[in-house]
């Protein structure tokens, strides 16, 4: 798959929907002197403070480009991976609904659930997966936040996210 524009569109659309659920990107890694091919997401501070569950303080999901770093420099990727961490999903009560989505699911074990998408965002199956996954996630997260959802700000995606993958060599 072409990294730009096909892979980037898919990557950014996934990131936008995670952001719409008030999840935030840890952008510290974007400024280190190393290759970066992923965006790490965490739950909003508001939810962490309200719930007081130490499990919520950890990363909940990762969106990353998959493929050979050299090929990425040549605008080629194998696909995009969306990985959720099982413990956090279970703590939120999201595990069952996310794990039930089988389309593009390549891993489901004690540590994570991974989806690997190697088709363009406009593809019918990708759209079906995207809508099913994010409708479920949106609904569940709205239930978790309750009426306070309106008070939790949506944090903008970091500008550097558009520049991924970043290569130092």
C-alpha positions as CSV (number, residue, x, y, z in Angstrom):
1,X,0.0,0.0,0.0
2,X,1.2,3.5,-0.7
3,X,2.1,5.3,2.5
4,X,1.1,8.7,1.1
5,X,-1.8,9.3,0.5
6,X,-3.6,6.0,1.2
7,X,-1.9,4.9,4.4
8,X,-1.9,8.4,5.8
9,X,-5.6,8.8,5.3
10,X,-6.4,5.5,7.0
11,X,-4.0,6.3,9.9
12,X,-5.3,9.8,10.4
13,X,-9.0,8.7,10.2
14,X,-8.4,6.2,13.0
15,X,-6.6,8.8,15.1
16,X,-9.4,11.3,14.6
17,X,-12.0,8.9,15.8
18,X,-9.9,8.0,18.9
19,X,-9.5,11.7,19.6
20,X,-13.3,12.2,19.2
21,X,-13.7,9.8,22.2
22,X,-11.5,12.3,24.2
23,X,-8.5,10.0,24.0
24,X,-5.2,11.9,23.8
25,X,-1.9,11.3,21.9
26,X,1.3,11.1,23.9
27,X,3.4,13.3,21.7
28,X,6.7,13.1,23.8
29,X,8.1,10.4,21.5
30,X,7.8,12.7,18.4
31,X,10.6,14.8,19.7
32,X,13.1,12.1,20.5
33,X,16.0,11.4,18.1
34,X,14.6,8.1,16.9
35,X,12.3,6.6,14.2
36,X,8.6,7.0,15.1
37,X,6.0,5.0,13.3
38,X,3.2,5.1,15.8
39,X,0.8,7.3,17.9
40,X,0.2,6.2,21.5
41,X,-3.2,7.0,23.0
42,X,-4.2,7.5,26.6
43,X,-7.5,8.2,28.4
44,X,-8.3,11.8,29.3
45,X,-7.0,13.1,32.7
46,X,-10.6,13.8,33.7
47,X,-11.5,10.1,33.5
48,X,-8.3,9.0,35.2
49,X,-8.9,11.3,38.1
50,X,-12.6,10.5,38.4
51,X,-12.2,6.8,38.4
52,X,-9.0,6.5,40.4
53,X,-8.1,3.3,38.7
54,X,-4.3,3.0,38.2
55,X,-5.0,0.9,35.1
56,X,-6.5,4.0,33.4
57,X,-3.2,5.8,33.7
58,X,-1.5,3.5,31.2
59,X,-1.7,3.6,27.4
60,X,-5.0,2.3,26.0
61,X,-4.3,2.1,22.3
62,X,-1.6,2.5,19.6
63,X,-2.1,3.3,15.9
64,X,1.0,2.5,13.8
65,X,2.3,2.1,10.3
66,X,3.5,-1.4,9.7
67,X,6.2,-2.3,7.3
68,X,9.9,-2.2,6.5
69,X,11.4,1.2,7.6
70,X,13.4,1.3,4.3
71,X,10.3,0.7,2.3
72,X,8.5,3.4,4.3
73,X,11.1,5.9,3.0
74,X,10.1,4.8,-0.5
75,X,6.4,5.5,0.3
76,X,5.4,1.8,0.8
77,X,3.8,0.2,3.9
78,X,2.3,-3.1,4.6
79,X,-0.7,-1.5,6.4
80,X,-1.9,0.2,9.5
81,X,-2.3,-1.5,12.9
82,X,-4.7,-0.5,15.6
83,X,-3.8,-2.1,18.9
84,X,-5.9,-2.0,22.1
85,X,-4.5,-3.1,25.5
86,X,-6.7,-5.8,27.0
87,X,-6.3,-4.8,30.7
88,X,-7.5,-1.2,30.0
89,X,-10.4,-2.5,27.8
90,X,-11.5,-4.8,30.6
91,X,-11.2,-2.1,33.2
92,X,-13.5,0.1,31.0
93,X,-15.9,-2.7,30.2
94,X,-15.0,-2.4,26.5
95,X,-13.2,-5.7,26.0
96,X,-16.1,-7.9,24.8
97,X,-17.5,-5.4,22.3
98,X,-14.1,-4.7,20.8
99,X,-13.0,-8.4,20.7
100,X,-16.3,-9.4,19.0
101,X,-15.3,-7.4,15.9
102,X,-13.5,-10.0,13.8
103,X,-13.0,-8.1,10.5
104,X,-9.3,-7.3,10.2
105,X,-8.6,-8.7,13.7
106,X,-5.3,-10.5,13.7
107,X,-4.6,-10.9,17.4
108,X,-6.7,-11.3,20.5
109,X,-4.9,-12.5,23.6
110,X,-4.3,-11.7,27.3
111,X,-2.3,-8.5,26.5
112,X,-3.9,-7.0,23.4
113,X,-6.4,-7.0,20.5
114,X,-4.9,-6.0,17.2
115,X,-6.5,-5.0,13.9
116,X,-4.3,-5.0,10.8
117,X,-5.7,-3.1,7.8
118,X,-4.0,-3.4,4.5
119,X,-6.7,-1.9,2.3
120,X,-7.4,1.8,1.5
121,X,-9.8,3.7,3.7
122,X,-12.4,4.0,1.0
123,X,-12.6,0.2,0.6
124,X,-16.1,-1.2,1.4
125,X,-14.8,-3.7,4.0
126,X,-12.6,-1.0,5.7
127,X,-15.6,1.3,5.9
128,X,-17.7,-1.6,7.4
129,X,-15.0,-2.3,10.0
130,X,-14.5,1.3,10.7
131,X,-18.1,2.1,11.3
132,X,-18.8,-1.1,13.4
133,X,-15.7,-0.5,15.6
134,X,-16.2,3.2,16.2
135,X,-19.9,3.2,16.5
136,X,-19.5,0.6,19.3
137,X,-16.6,2.5,20.9
138,X,-18.5,5.9,20.6
139,X,-21.6,4.4,22.3
140,X,-19.6,2.7,25.1
141,X,-17.4,5.7,25.8
142,X,-20.5,8.1,25.9
143,X,-22.0,5.7,28.5
144,X,-18.7,5.7,30.6
145,X,-18.4,9.5,30.5
146,X,-22.1,10.1,31.2
147,X,-23.4,13.7,31.2
148,X,-19.8,14.9,31.8
149,X,-18.9,14.1,28.2
150,X,-19.8,17.7,27.2
151,X,-17.3,19.1,29.8
152,X,-14.3,17.0,28.7
153,X,-12.3,19.0,26.1
154,X,-11.3,17.3,22.9
155,X,-7.5,17.7,22.7
156,X,-6.2,18.5,19.2
157,X,-4.1,16.0,17.5
158,X,-0.4,17.0,17.4
159,X,0.7,18.6,14.2
160,X,3.7,16.1,14.1
161,X,1.2,13.3,13.8
162,X,0.6,14.2,10.1
163,X,4.4,13.9,9.5
164,X,4.6,10.2,10.7
165,X,6.5,8.1,10.1
166,X,9.5,10.0,11.3
167,X,12.9,8.7,10.3
168,X,16.2,9.9,11.8
169,X,18.5,8.2,9.2
